[in-house]
Every structure is written in C-alpha cells, then in structure tokens.
Amino acid sequence: MNAKLEILSPLISAAELRELLRERPPVLLDVRWRLGGPDGAGEYAKGHLPGAAYIDLENDLSGPVTPDSGRHPLPDATDLETTLRHAGVRTDSDVVVYDDWGGMSAARAWWLLRWGGMSAARVLDGGLTSWKAIGGQVTTDVPDPEPGDVVIVPGSMPTVSADEAADLARTGVLLDARAAERYRGETEPVDAVAGHIPRARSAPTTENNTPEGGFRAPDELRRRFAALGVEPSNPVGVYCGSGVTAAHEVLALATAGIAASLYPGSWSEWIRDPARPVETGEG
C-alpha cells in the first residue's frame, strides 16, 4: 500500500536555499552528469555553487558493472560512505544536491542518500539554472571540507528485484520512466534489446518537469500518476534504462506524497537474462 510520505520535502527552491545558506548552511553536492555528455566534472570546473563538492555519478554513485547487472548498479555502501565523508557530509548534515538536467542526475544522489538513511537530503528544484535566475553566485573555487562522519545504512528506500518488478507489473503498477519511443521498442540507442517489461506502463520522466526544468506542482503530479493507475491501494515500482532516471520518477512520486520502489537494475539488467520476456508496442 502506498503510504503517504511524512518525511522532509524532497525539494528545495533556490530562494529557500539562499535563506538556508545564511542560517544553517547545508552540504552542497554538485551531481552534474548526462548520458552522452558533457562531462560533469568539466562543467563543475567552469562554475558551481559556492562550497559545493563535485560527486561523479559514474564513479561515486554507481558500483562496478558485472555480467548480470545493469549499467549503473548501486554503489557499495562503504564506498558511498567514503565518498560522502570526503565531501564533508556528517551524520546530522542537511544535504542539497543539484544538477543542470532537470534533476535527472541529482535525483540519483538524493535517492542514495535517502536509501542510506539520510532523511535530510533534498534536490534543488530547477538546479543550477534556478540558482542563477535569482542572482545566485557561482565560483570556480574548489572547497576543501573537513571530513565528515556520516554512516550509511542501506534500506531506508524500498527496492525490487527483477522478479519482484515482474510481479509488481501484474499485481500493482510498474512505471517505465524512459522515453515513450524506447518503451514501445521503436528505438533503442543505448541497450542491446528494445521494448519493455510486460505490463509496465509508460511514464517518461520528462513529463515530471515544467518547461523551465523544475518539478511540476504536487497536485499536477498526483493527477499525472493517477491517470497512470497509481492509487493509494496499489503498490508502485519504477524502472528506466539503468536505474538513474527512475530515481527521478521516485522523486516526483515522493513530491506528490506517494512512496514507490525502485528497480535499481532496470531494463539494462532485465535484458541480461534472455529468458525474461520482452514486450513492444503500447503495452
């Protein structure tokens, strides 16, 4: 059952962040990354929020790829803990993560922080663009924070395996967060097999955002997901190509007050086993 979320809002506006920086500065994490580039570290070097540390999605927020895994496996909890401590994250830290891609990569960091037990983690709504729009300053100075002491304890965000995702598609709602044409199997620019998990429903992450790149209002998101069959009585799961943008869908659902499970391996893991069925078309 989809219990309504009572935890800290997953989003923070640029104006709210500016005030927070004056009162109780959070740890800022720059998580810029896009499939196919540009290089996030290079963009960070050109300018970032003052005090923000750069976190690399491929190396810091993903584990090693194996013959059975998807393209972005979850990182080892100890490795994630080391990365976050190096960035200055403490057990009692407020953390704000941002990108310049509508929250697509920042959501991965947010999900991992929440998964690791850090409920005071939020995404800057609208990312770097929204910060600049209110006159927020950027810098090329690289911070050297005092090492943190955060302890990552996995399990605070629900996940499902491939088999559980297949069951969820039959008994609840399984959302496919990729572009609709990839869901239908009309094109597949990244993975070896086109199509989707049988009975999954197409729910592209791009529809979570406004044209300006921020998240839609909670009421709009609730209406969107209700139209996809998301109801209080139905368990919900989400997958994408590799588990990255699916976290954006989980974030959008959380913004609407709906808890959802992530299938971390997603489509790129699903197709590793040729015995798993593949569906094409509208579903």
C-alpha positions in Angstrom: 0.0 0.0 0.0 1.3 3.5 -0.9 1.6 5.2 2.5 1.7 9.0 2.2 5.2 10.3 2.8 5.6 12.3 6.0 9.3 13.0 5.7 11.0 16.2 4.8 10.0 17.6 1.4 12.4 16.2 -1.2 12.7 19.5 -3.0 14.1 22.9 -2.0 13.7 26.1 -4.1 16.6 28.4 -5.0 15.1 31.1 -2.7 14.8 28.7 0.2 18.3 27.5 -0.3 19.6 31.1 -0.3 18.0 31.6 3.1 19.2 28.3 4.4 22.8 29.2 3.4 22.5 32.3 5.6 21.1 30.5 8.6 22.3 26.9 8.6 24.4 26.0 5.6 23.8 22.5 4.2 26.4 20.4 2.5 26.1 21.1 -1.3 26.8 18.4 -3.8 27.1 19.1 -7.5 26.0 15.9 -9.4 26.0 17.2 -13.0 26.0 14.3 -15.4 24.2 13.5 -18.7 24.2 10.3 -20.7 26.5 11.1 -23.6 28.0 14.3 -22.0 29.0 17.0 -21.5 31.5 15.9 -18.8 30.1 16.9 -15.4 33.5 17.4 -13.8 34.4 19.8 -16.6 31.1 21.7 -16.1 31.8 21.9 -12.4 35.2 23.4 -13.0 33.6 26.2 -15.1 31.5 27.3 -12.2 29.4 25.8 -9.3 27.6 26.9 -6.2 30.0 28.2 -3.6 31.1 25.5 -1.3 29.7 22.7 -3.5 31.7 19.5 -3.8 31.5 17.5 -7.1 30.2 13.9 -7.0 30.7 11.8 -10.1 27.7 9.7 -10.9 29.6 7.0 -12.9 32.4 6.5 -10.3 30.9 7.6 -7.0 27.2 6.9 -7.3 27.4 3.6 -9.1 29.1 0.3 -8.5 31.1 -1.9 -10.9 29.2 -3.3 -13.8 29.0 -7.1 -13.8 27.8 -9.7 -16.4 24.5 -9.8 -14.5 24.0 -6.2 -13.5 22.6 -3.2 -15.2 24.6 -0.2 -16.5 24.6 1.7 -13.1 24.5 -0.8 -10.2 24.0 0.7 -6.7 27.4 1.5 -5.1 28.7 -0.4 -2.2 27.5 1.3 1.0 31.0 1.6 2.4 32.3 3.2 -0.8 29.4 5.6 -0.8 30.1 6.5 2.8 33.7 7.2 2.0 32.7 9.5 -0.9 30.2 11.4 1.2 32.6 11.8 4.1 35.2 13.2 1.7 32.6 15.8 0.7 32.1 16.8 4.3 28.8 15.0 4.9 28.2 14.4 8.6 25.5 12.3 10.3 23.4 15.4 11.2 24.1 17.3 7.9 21.4 18.8 5.8 22.4 18.0 2.2 21.2 19.7 -1.0 22.1 18.1 -4.4 21.8 19.8 -7.8 22.5 19.3 -11.5 21.6 21.2 -14.7 19.4 18.4 -16.2 16.0 18.9 -14.6 17.0 16.9 -11.5 17.7 13.7 -13.5 21.1 13.0 -12.1 20.6 14.9 -8.8 17.7 12.5 -8.1 20.1 9.6 -8.1 22.2 11.2 -5.3 19.0 12.1 -3.4 17.7 8.6 -3.7 21.0 7.1 -2.5 21.2 9.5 0.4 17.7 8.6 1.5 18.3 4.9 0.9 21.4 5.2 3.2 19.3 6.7 6.0 19.8 10.5 5.4 16.3 11.9 5.6 17.5 15.5 5.4 18.5 15.3 1.8 16.9 17.4 -0.9 17.2 18.3 -4.5 17.5 21.9 -5.7 14.3 22.4 -7.7 15.4 23.7 -11.2 19.0 23.1 -10.5 21.8 25.4 -11.4 19.5 27.4 -13.7 17.1 28.3 -11.0 20.0 29.4 -8.7 21.4 31.7 -11.4 17.8 33.0 -12.1 17.6 34.5 -8.6 21.0 36.1 -8.9 22.9 33.3 -7.1 26.6 33.4 -7.4 28.8 30.7 -8.8 32.5 30.2 -8.3 35.4 28.1 -9.6 36.9 27.7 -6.2 37.1 24.1 -5.1 36.3 23.6 -1.4 38.4 21.5 1.0 35.8 20.5 3.6 36.6 18.9 6.9 36.0 15.2 6.6 32.5 14.1 7.6 31.4 11.2 9.8 28.2 10.1 8.0 27.3 6.4 8.4 25.4 4.8 5.5 22.9 2.2 6.5 21.1 0.9 3.3 17.5 0.0 3.2 15.6 3.2 4.0 14.2 3.4 0.5 12.4 0.3 -1.0 13.8 -1.6 -3.9 12.6 -4.5 -6.0 14.5 -7.2 -7.9 13.8 -8.3 -11.5 11.4 -11.0 -10.4 9.6 -8.6 -7.9 9.3 -6.0 -10.6 7.6 -8.6 -12.9 5.2 -9.5 -10.1 4.5 -5.8 -9.4 3.6 -5.2 -13.0 0.9 -7.9 -12.6 -0.3 -7.0 -9.1 0.3 -3.3 -8.8 1.7 -0.6 -11.0 5.2 -0.7 -12.6 6.2 2.5 -14.3 8.7 2.7 -17.2 10.5 6.1 -16.9 12.2 6.0 -20.3 11.2 8.0 -23.4 7.9 6.6 -24.8 9.6 5.5 -28.1 12.1 3.4 -26.1 9.2 1.9 -24.1 7.4 1.0 -27.3 10.6 -0.5 -28.8 10.7 1.8 -31.8 14.2 2.8 -31.0 16.9 1.8 -28.5 20.0 4.0 -28.6 21.7 2.5 -25.5 20.8 -1.1 -24.7 21.0 -4.2 -26.8 17.3 -5.1 -26.8 14.3 -2.8 -27.4 11.0 -3.0 -25.6 9.7 -3.0 -22.0 8.8 -5.3 -19.1 5.4 -6.9 -19.9 2.5 -4.9 -18.3 4.7 -2.0 -17.4 3.2 1.4 -18.1 5.0 4.2 -20.0 5.6 7.2 -17.8 8.5 9.3 -19.2 10.4 11.3 -16.6 10.4 14.4 -18.8 6.7 14.8 -18.0 7.5 15.4 -14.4 9.1 18.7 -15.2 7.8 22.1 -16.3 9.2 23.7 -19.5 11.6 25.7 -17.2 13.1 22.5 -15.8 11.7 22.4 -12.3 9.2 19.8 -11.0 5.5 20.2 -11.6 3.4 21.1 -8.6 2.4 18.2 -6.3 -1.3 18.4 -7.4 -0.3 18.2 -11.0 2.0 15.2 -10.3 -0.8 13.5 -8.4 -3.1 13.9 -11.3 -0.5 12.6 -13.7 0.2 9.5 -11.7 -3.5 8.9 -11.0 -4.0 8.8 -14.8 -1.4 6.1 -14.9 -3.3 4.0 -12.4 -1.4 5.0 -9.3 -3.9 4.7 -6.4 -3.5 4.5 -2.6 -4.3 0.8 -2.7 -1.7 -0.1 -5.4 2.0 -0.7 -4.7 4.2 1.2 -7.2 7.5 0.4 -8.7 9.7 2.3 -11.2 12.5 1.4 -13.6 14.3 3.0 -16.5 17.3 2.1 -18.6 19.9 1.8 -15.8 18.2 3.0 -12.6 19.3 6.6 -12.8 16.3 8.5 -14.2 13.9 6.0 -12.5 15.1 7.8 -9.3 13.7 11.0 -10.8 10.3 9.3 -11.1 10.5 8.1 -7.5 11.4 11.7 -6.5 8.4 13.0 -8.5 6.1 10.5 -6.7 7.6 11.5 -3.4 6.8 15.1 -4.2 3.2 14.0 -4.8 3.2 12.2 -1.4 3.4 8.7 -2.9 6.0 6.1 -1.8 7.5 3.9 -4.6 10.0 1.2 -5.0 13.0 1.4 -7.4 14.2 -1.4 -9.6 17.9 -0.5 -9.5 19.0 -2.8 -12.3 16.2 -1.6 -14.6 16.0 -2.5 -18.3 19.7 -3.0 -18.8 19.7 -5.7 -16.1 16.4 -7.2 -17.2 17.6 -8.0 -20.7 20.8 -9.7 -19.4 18.7 -12.9 -19.0 17.3 -13.9 -22.4 14.6 -15.9 -20.6 12.9 -12.8 -19.3 10.0 -11.7 -21.6 10.1 -8.5 -23.6 7.0 -6.6 -24.8 6.9 -4.0 -27.5 4.2 -1.5 -28.6 1.8 0.4 -26.4 1.6 -2.4 -23.8 
